[in-house]
Amino acid sequence: MTVPFVDLHTQYLTIKENIDNAIKQVISESAFIRGRFVDVFENEFSEAMGIKHCVSCANGTDALYIVMKGLDLQSSDEVITTAHSWISTSETITQAGGRVIFCDTDPDTFTIDPLKIEEKITKKTVGIIPVHLYGQSADMDPIIAIAKKHNLWIIEDCSQAHLAEYKGKKVGTMGNAGTFSFYPGKNLGAMGDAGSIITNDNKLAEFCQLFARHGGKGNHIIEGINSRMDGLQAAILSAKLPHLKSWTLARAKHAQYYSELLSQNKNIILPKVSNWNSHVYHLFVIKAINRDNLQKYLSSVGIATIVNYPKALPFYPAYNYLNHSIDDFPNAFDNQKKILSIPMYPELTLESIEYISININKFYNC
Ligand SMILES: *Cc1c(COP(=O)(O)O)cnc(C)c1O
């Protein structure tokens, strides 16, 4: 048996007619850039999120950059973000002209540790970017309290957490803005690159819209960039959005089944979910003793796994200039040695989950 890490083609086949029709329609109207399909998706997504504005853009990385430009980031401004994420979260801080200040993570949930944020705040700090990593919300209440106290903005990086909730609130609706990626492998994925910004702030939405589209059409009010969602991606996303809830439920069911089959195995730690969170399991990440050999063994029996991510961000060469040491981020460092993402996607079969779990247990002789 072989189990891929994700299976985008199987998902396509389940809604082939909808997707094919969506693509045909865009082609028949030549609505390739902007146009009604993009407007429709923006409206549908903001409605699904229960928020006033959705501004689409080219990808989730641009979404972060555009919002930071909208929040008027100045050079030497400091932005605090998590030590454990995909590099988009931190590289865009630098791109937008700011300085990256990393903060360690909670050992169990992999999200930014609110208890360690305040010690990072200086006179230059302007904002915080929590990441709802792997599909679970960061602990937002203390983060919001710190932001209020120090007059900081919050951008929620929701690229791995479409529809995730914190105390009944959707991620992306608690900060000044939320940013999403619709990269094909994300929980809501296009068939190419796409992203969006959501916010209740009228002015911020207006700026993002202008900035992402050359500062305005016909009348360039500011200099902007070119970051547009194309019509094909928008129509594909509109075809997929109605299924997102049931896909999310399927992920949660798979997580439950993994947990049942693996709960007796003392060599691994299953994902911990804070009781106020609904986790959407973009990734199912276990912590494993002897991780590298487990990964090799699983590969030898046809099971694809990935380490998301092999290093915490401060330990990549790109951040050598910050001169950090392991002791600065002990939790993120400890996690980078143990984490392993095992297959998780809505179309994963029960047989596959059993096969994966049996093999994990077999590796440890239990
Ligand atoms: C995927 C991702 C992004 C960037 O999205 P792209 O669409 O690939 O640019 C940003 N942050 C996180 C946490 C992500 O997982």
The ligand as an SDF file (V2000), in Angstrom:
LIG
                    3D

 15 15  0  0  0  0  0  0  0  0999 V2000
    1.2780   28.8890    3.0130 C   0  0  0  0  0  0  0  0  0  0  0  0
    1.6340   29.8690    4.0560 C   0  0  0  0  0  0  0  0  0  0  0  0
    1.8650   31.2310    3.7690 C   0  0  0  0  0  0  0  0  0  0  0  0
    2.0670   31.7710    2.3890 C   0  0  0  0  0  0  0  0  0  0  0  0
    1.1740   31.4520    1.4550 O   0  0  0  0  0  0  0  0  0  0  0  0
    1.5490   31.4330   -0.1150 P   0  0  0  0  0  0  0  0  0  0  0  0
    0.2010   31.4600   -0.7390 O   0  0  0  0  0  0  0  0  0  0  0  0
    2.2940   30.1740   -0.3950 O   0  0  0  0  0  0  0  0  0  0  0  0
    2.3410   32.6470   -0.4160 O   0  0  0  0  0  0  0  0  0  0  0  0
    2.0430   32.1100    4.8220 C   0  0  0  0  0  0  0  0  0  0  0  0
    2.0320   31.6900    6.0900 N   0  0  0  0  0  0  0  0  0  0  0  0
    1.8520   30.3870    6.4140 C   0  0  0  0  0  0  0  0  0  0  0  0
    1.8280   29.9920    7.8500 C   0  0  0  0  0  0  0  0  0  0  0  0
    1.6520   29.4320    5.4090 C   0  0  0  0  0  0  0  0  0  0  0  0
    1.4860   28.1460    5.7490 O   0  0  0  0  0  0  0  0  0  0  0  0
  1  2  1  0
  2  3  1  0
  2 14  2  0
  3  4  1  0
  3 10  2  0
  4  5  1  0
  5  6  1  0
  6  7  2  0
  6  8  1  0
  6  9  1  0
 10 11  1  0
 11 12  2  0
 12 13  1  0
 12 14  1  0
 14 15  1  0
M  END
$$$$
